[in-house]
Amino acid sequence: MATQYYYCTHCDKKFSIALRLFDTLYDLSSTNPQDCPICGGARELHVCLDFQLGVGGGDFKVMHAFLPKKLESWLGEDAQEVTYYPFLVVLEPAGDSKPFYWMPYWHVTGKDARFGQHALCLDHTQFESLVEQAQAKMFAAV
């Protein structure tokens, strides 16, 4: 389970977030966090993740959150529209400037956002390697 908070880089205050993680990432994908209500300084979004299986987790600064320009939707059970929200979240571990990529996703029906249980995590080198391989294969076929 991920927890989230905003951190002010000027006055060192932490602010808990009442929104669901889905809503916070969705907002961040299109806007910057609001400035600190105490000092007016810039705030950063942080998430605390637990990756299990001995990998651990910790506190990560969210550098960016992205969504595809076009989202996929289909009719699910009871003819309700289901929309798939695959995020690409760039994280920076505390004390380390090397970014890595977290790819959580949600299936949304109405106002119900169901988290995908198998979010992918890759360091920058792994992510670039996969993108380069995919681009090389796709352009070679053209």
CYANA upper distance limits for C-alpha pairs under 8 A (distance plus 0.5 A):
  1 MET  CA     49 LEU  CA      7.24
  1 MET  CA     50 ASP  CA      7.36
  2 ALA  CA     21 LEU  CA      8.19
  2 ALA  CA     47 VAL  CA      6.94
  2 ALA  CA     48 CYS  CA      5.98
  2 ALA  CA     49 LEU  CA      5.39
  2 ALA  CA     50 ASP  CA      7.58
  3 THR  CA     21 LEU  CA      8.24
  3 THR  CA     47 VAL  CA      6.10
  3 THR  CA     48 CYS  CA      5.65
  3 THR  CA     49 LEU  CA      7.48
  4 GLN  CA     16 SER  CA      7.32
  4 GLN  CA     17 ILE  CA      6.87
  4 GLN  CA     21 LEU  CA      7.66
  4 GLN  CA     45 LEU  CA      7.75
  4 GLN  CA     46 HIS  CA      6.12
  4 GLN  CA     47 VAL  CA      4.83
  4 GLN  CA     48 CYS  CA      6.70
  5 TYR  CA     14 LYS  CA      7.04
  5 TYR  CA     15 PHE  CA      5.99
  5 TYR  CA     16 SER  CA      5.09
  5 TYR  CA     17 ILE  CA      5.93
  5 TYR  CA     45 LEU  CA      6.51
  5 TYR  CA     46 HIS  CA      5.90
  5 TYR  CA     47 VAL  CA      7.05
  6 TYR  CA     14 LYS  CA      6.20
  6 TYR  CA     15 PHE  CA      5.50
  6 TYR  CA     16 SER  CA      6.99
  6 TYR  CA     17 ILE  CA      7.70
  6 TYR  CA     43 ARG  CA      6.53
  6 TYR  CA     44 GLU  CA      5.93
  6 TYR  CA     45 LEU  CA      5.10
  6 TYR  CA     46 HIS  CA      6.47
  7 TYR  CA     12 ASP  CA      7.05
  7 TYR  CA     13 LYS  CA      6.33
  7 TYR  CA     14 LYS  CA      5.10
  7 TYR  CA     15 PHE  CA      6.83
  7 TYR  CA     43 ARG  CA      5.77
  7 TYR  CA     44 GLU  CA      5.67
  7 TYR  CA     45 LEU  CA      6.94
  7 TYR  CA     46 HIS  CA      7.55
  8 CYS  CA     12 ASP  CA      5.65
  8 CYS  CA     13 LYS  CA      5.88
  8 CYS  CA     14 LYS  CA      7.05
  8 CYS  CA     36 CYS  CA      6.60
  8 CYS  CA     41 GLY  CA      6.87
  8 CYS  CA     42 ALA  CA      6.39
  8 CYS  CA     43 ARG  CA      4.79
  8 CYS  CA     44 GLU  CA      6.93
  9 THR  CA     13 LYS  CA      8.40
  9 THR  CA     41 GLY  CA      7.25
  9 THR  CA     42 ALA  CA      6.58
  9 THR  CA     43 ARG  CA      6.51
  9 THR  CA     44 GLU  CA      7.78
 10 HIS  CA     39 CYS  CA      7.96
 10 HIS  CA     41 GLY  CA      6.02
 10 HIS  CA     42 ALA  CA      7.56
 11 CYS  CA     39 CYS  CA      7.27
 11 CYS  CA     41 GLY  CA      8.03
 19 LEU  CA     23 ASP  CA      6.58
 19 LEU  CA     24 THR  CA      6.74
 20 ARG  CA     24 THR  CA      6.88
 21 LEU  CA     25 LEU  CA      6.62
 22 PHE  CA     26 TYR  CA      6.49
 22 PHE  CA    106 TRP  CA      7.98
 22 PHE  CA    113 ALA  CA      7.87
 23 ASP  CA     27 ASP  CA      6.59
 24 THR  CA     28 LEU  CA      6.67
 25 LEU  CA     29 SER  CA      6.59
 25 LEU  CA     65 ALA  CA      6.68
 26 TYR  CA     30 SER  CA      7.65
 26 TYR  CA     65 ALA  CA      8.22
 26 TYR  CA     67 LEU  CA      8.37
 27 ASP  CA     31 THR  CA      6.53
 28 LEU  CA     32 ASN  CA      6.34
 28 LEU  CA     33 PRO  CA      7.27
 28 LEU  CA     64 HIS  CA      7.86
 28 LEU  CA     65 ALA  CA      6.56
 29 SER  CA     64 HIS  CA      7.61
 29 SER  CA     65 ALA  CA      5.28
 29 SER  CA     66 PHE  CA      5.52
 29 SER  CA     67 LEU  CA      7.04
 33 PRO  CA     42 ALA  CA      8.37
 33 PRO  CA     43 ARG  CA      6.79
 33 PRO  CA     44 GLU  CA      7.41
 33 PRO  CA     45 LEU  CA      7.83
 34 GLN  CA     42 ALA  CA      8.01
 34 GLN  CA     43 ARG  CA      7.41
 35 ASP  CA     40 GLY  CA      5.76
 35 ASP  CA     41 GLY  CA      5.99
 35 ASP  CA     42 ALA  CA      5.45
 35 ASP  CA     43 ARG  CA      6.20
 36 CYS  CA     40 GLY  CA      5.10
 36 CYS  CA     41 GLY  CA      5.68
 36 CYS  CA     42 ALA  CA      6.66
 36 CYS  CA     43 ARG  CA      6.50
 44 GLU  CA     61 LYS  CA      7.35
 44 GLU  CA     62 VAL  CA      7.68
 45 LEU  CA     61 LYS  CA      6.52
 45 LEU  CA     62 VAL  CA      5.96
 45 LEU  CA     63 MET  CA      8.43
 46 HIS  CA     59 ASP  CA      7.17
 46 HIS  CA     60 PHE  CA      5.95
 46 HIS  CA     61 LYS  CA      4.94
 46 HIS  CA     62 VAL  CA      6.09
 47 VAL  CA     59 ASP  CA      6.35
 47 VAL  CA     60 PHE  CA      5.88
 47 VAL  CA     61 LYS  CA      7.08
 47 VAL  CA     62 VAL  CA      7.54
 48 CYS  CA     57 GLY  CA      7.68
 48 CYS  CA     58 GLY  CA      5.81
 48 CYS  CA     59 ASP  CA      4.95
 48 CYS  CA     60 PHE  CA      6.70
 49 LEU  CA     57 GLY  CA      5.64
 49 LEU  CA     58 GLY  CA      6.07
 49 LEU  CA     59 ASP  CA      7.23
 49 LEU  CA     60 PHE  CA      8.22
 50 ASP  CA     56 GLY  CA      6.25
 50 ASP  CA     57 GLY  CA      4.78
 50 ASP  CA     58 GLY  CA      7.06
 51 PHE  CA     55 VAL  CA      6.42
 51 PHE  CA     56 GLY  CA      5.95
 51 PHE  CA     57 GLY  CA      5.87
 52 GLN  CA     56 GLY  CA      6.27
 52 GLN  CA     57 GLY  CA      8.10
 58 GLY  CA     93 PRO  CA      8.09
 58 GLY  CA     94 ALA  CA      8.39
 59 ASP  CA     93 PRO  CA      6.99
 59 ASP  CA     94 ALA  CA      6.61
 60 PHE  CA     91 LEU  CA      6.37
 60 PHE  CA     92 GLU  CA      5.92
 60 PHE  CA     93 PRO  CA      5.08
 60 PHE  CA     94 ALA  CA      6.31
 61 LYS  CA     91 LEU  CA      6.10
 61 LYS  CA     92 GLU  CA      5.60
 61 LYS  CA     93 PRO  CA      6.95
 61 LYS  CA     94 ALA  CA      7.61
 62 VAL  CA     89 VAL  CA      7.46
 62 VAL  CA     90 VAL  CA      6.52
 62 VAL  CA     91 LEU  CA      5.23
 62 VAL  CA     92 GLU  CA      7.02
 63 MET  CA     89 VAL  CA      8.05
 63 MET  CA     90 VAL  CA      5.83
 63 MET  CA     91 LEU  CA      6.09
 63 MET  CA     92 GLU  CA      7.22
 64 HIS  CA     89 VAL  CA      6.27
 64 HIS  CA     90 VAL  CA      5.66
 64 HIS  CA     91 LEU  CA      7.91
 65 ALA  CA     87 PHE  CA      7.16
 65 ALA  CA     88 LEU  CA      6.28
 65 ALA  CA     89 VAL  CA      4.89
 65 ALA  CA     90 VAL  CA      6.87
 66 PHE  CA     87 PHE  CA      6.07
 66 PHE  CA     88 LEU  CA      5.56
 66 PHE  CA     89 VAL  CA      6.80
 67 LEU  CA     85 TYR  CA      7.51
 67 LEU  CA     86 PRO  CA      6.82
 67 LEU  CA     87 PHE  CA      5.56
 67 LEU  CA     88 LEU  CA      7.04
 68 PRO  CA     86 PRO  CA      7.90
 68 PRO  CA     87 PHE  CA      8.23
 71 LEU  CA     83 THR  CA      7.38
 71 LEU  CA     84 TYR  CA      6.89
 71 LEU  CA     85 TYR  CA      7.10
 72 GLU  CA     83 THR  CA      6.32
 72 GLU  CA     84 TYR  CA      6.10
 72 GLU  CA     85 TYR  CA      8.34
 73 SER  CA     81 GLU  CA      7.09
 73 SER  CA     82 VAL  CA      5.89
 73 SER  CA     83 THR  CA      4.75
 73 SER  CA     84 TYR  CA      6.76
 74 TRP  CA     81 GLU  CA      6.12
 74 TRP  CA     82 VAL  CA      5.90
 74 TRP  CA     83 THR  CA      7.22
 75 LEU  CA     79 ALA  CA      5.69
 75 LEU  CA     80 GLN  CA      5.90
 75 LEU  CA     81 GLU  CA      5.03
 75 LEU  CA     82 VAL  CA      6.44
 76 GLY  CA     80 GLN  CA      5.75
 76 GLY  CA     81 GLU  CA      6.42
 76 GLY  CA     82 VAL  CA      6.39
 80 GLN  CA    109 THR  CA      7.18
 80 GLN  CA    110 GLY  CA      8.27
 81 GLU  CA    109 THR  CA      6.50
 81 GLU  CA    110 GLY  CA      7.93
 82 VAL  CA    107 HIS  CA      6.87
 82 VAL  CA    108 VAL  CA      6.00
 82 VAL  CA    109 THR  CA      5.28
 82 VAL  CA    110 GLY  CA      8.25
 83 THR  CA    107 HIS  CA      6.17
 83 THR  CA    108 VAL  CA      5.65
 83 THR  CA    109 THR  CA      7.17
 84 TYR  CA    105 TYR  CA      7.77
 84 TYR  CA    106 TRP  CA      6.51
 84 TYR  CA    107 HIS  CA      5.22
 84 TYR  CA    108 VAL  CA      6.96
 85 TYR  CA    105 TYR  CA      5.94
 85 TYR  CA    106 TRP  CA      5.68
 85 TYR  CA    107 HIS  CA      6.81
 85 TYR  CA    108 VAL  CA      8.08
 86 PRO  CA    103 MET  CA      7.36
 86 PRO  CA    104 PRO  CA      6.84
 86 PRO  CA    105 TYR  CA      4.83
 86 PRO  CA    106 TRP  CA      7.13
 87 PHE  CA    103 MET  CA      5.93
 87 PHE  CA    104 PRO  CA      6.14
 87 PHE  CA    105 TYR  CA      6.27
 88 LEU  CA    101 TYR  CA      7.22
 88 LEU  CA    102 TRP  CA      6.64
 88 LEU  CA    103 MET  CA      5.32
 88 LEU  CA    104 PRO  CA      7.69
 89 VAL  CA    101 TYR  CA      6.20
 89 VAL  CA    102 TRP  CA      5.60
 89 VAL  CA    103 MET  CA      6.54
 89 VAL  CA    104 PRO  CA      8.31
 90 VAL  CA     99 PRO  CA      6.86
 90 VAL  CA    100 PHE  CA      6.38
 90 VAL  CA    101 TYR  CA      5.33
 90 VAL  CA    102 TRP  CA      6.93
 91 LEU  CA     99 PRO  CA      5.97
 91 LEU  CA    100 PHE  CA      5.91
 91 LEU  CA    101 TYR  CA      6.56
 91 LEU  CA    102 TRP  CA      7.51
 92 GLU  CA     96 ASP  CA      7.16
 92 GLU  CA     97 SER  CA      6.64
 92 GLU  CA     98 LYS  CA      6.82
 92 GLU  CA     99 PRO  CA      5.19
 92 GLU  CA    100 PHE  CA      7.01
 93 PRO  CA     97 SER  CA      7.60
 93 PRO  CA     98 LYS  CA      8.01
 93 PRO  CA     99 PRO  CA      7.72
 98 LYS  CA    124 HIS  CA      7.74
 99 PRO  CA    123 ASP  CA      7.23
 99 PRO  CA    124 HIS  CA      6.45
100 PHE  CA    121 CYS  CA      7.71
100 PHE  CA    122 LEU  CA      6.22
100 PHE  CA    123 ASP  CA      4.63
100 PHE  CA    124 HIS  CA      5.50
101 TYR  CA    120 LEU  CA      8.38
101 TYR  CA    121 CYS  CA      6.02
101 TYR  CA    122 LEU  CA      5.69
101 TYR  CA    123 ASP  CA      6.58
101 TYR  CA    124 HIS  CA      7.34
101 TYR  CA    127 PHE  CA      7.81
102 TRP  CA    119 ALA  CA      7.32
102 TRP  CA    120 LEU  CA      6.25
102 TRP  CA    121 CYS  CA      5.00
102 TRP  CA    122 LEU  CA      7.19
103 MET  CA    119 ALA  CA      5.75
103 MET  CA    120 LEU  CA      5.51
103 MET  CA    121 CYS  CA      6.85
104 PRO  CA    115 PHE  CA      8.06
104 PRO  CA    116 GLY  CA      7.00
104 PRO  CA    118 HIS  CA      8.00
104 PRO  CA    119 ALA  CA      4.92
104 PRO  CA    120 LEU  CA      7.25
105 TYR  CA    115 PHE  CA      6.57
105 TYR  CA    116 GLY  CA      5.64
105 TYR  CA    119 ALA  CA      7.28
106 TRP  CA    113 ALA  CA      6.43
106 TRP  CA    114 ARG  CA      5.75
106 TRP  CA    115 PHE  CA      4.98
106 TRP  CA    116 GLY  CA      5.88
107 HIS  CA    113 ALA  CA      6.26
107 HIS  CA    114 ARG  CA      5.70
107 HIS  CA    115 PHE  CA      7.18
107 HIS  CA    116 GLY  CA      7.80
108 VAL  CA    112 ASP  CA      6.05
108 VAL  CA    113 ALA  CA      4.85
108 VAL  CA    114 ARG  CA      6.69
109 THR  CA    113 ALA  CA      7.12
122 LEU  CA    126 GLN  CA      6.35
122 LEU  CA    127 PHE  CA      6.29
123 ASP  CA    127 PHE  CA      6.69
124 HIS  CA    128 GLU  CA      6.60
125 THR  CA    129 SER  CA      6.58
126 GLN  CA    130 LEU  CA      6.83
127 PHE  CA    131 VAL  CA      6.81
128 GLU  CA    132 GLU  CA      6.48
129 SER  CA    133 GLN  CA      6.64
130 LEU  CA    134 ALA  CA      6.65
131 VAL  CA    135 GLN  CA      6.57
132 GLU  CA    136 ALA  CA      6.53
133 GLN  CA    137 LYS  CA      6.70
134 ALA  CA    138 MET  CA      6.56
135 GLN  CA    139 PHE  CA      6.44
136 ALA  CA    140 ALA  CA      6.40
137 LYS  CA    141 ALA  CA      6.87
138 MET  CA    142 VAL  CA      7.33
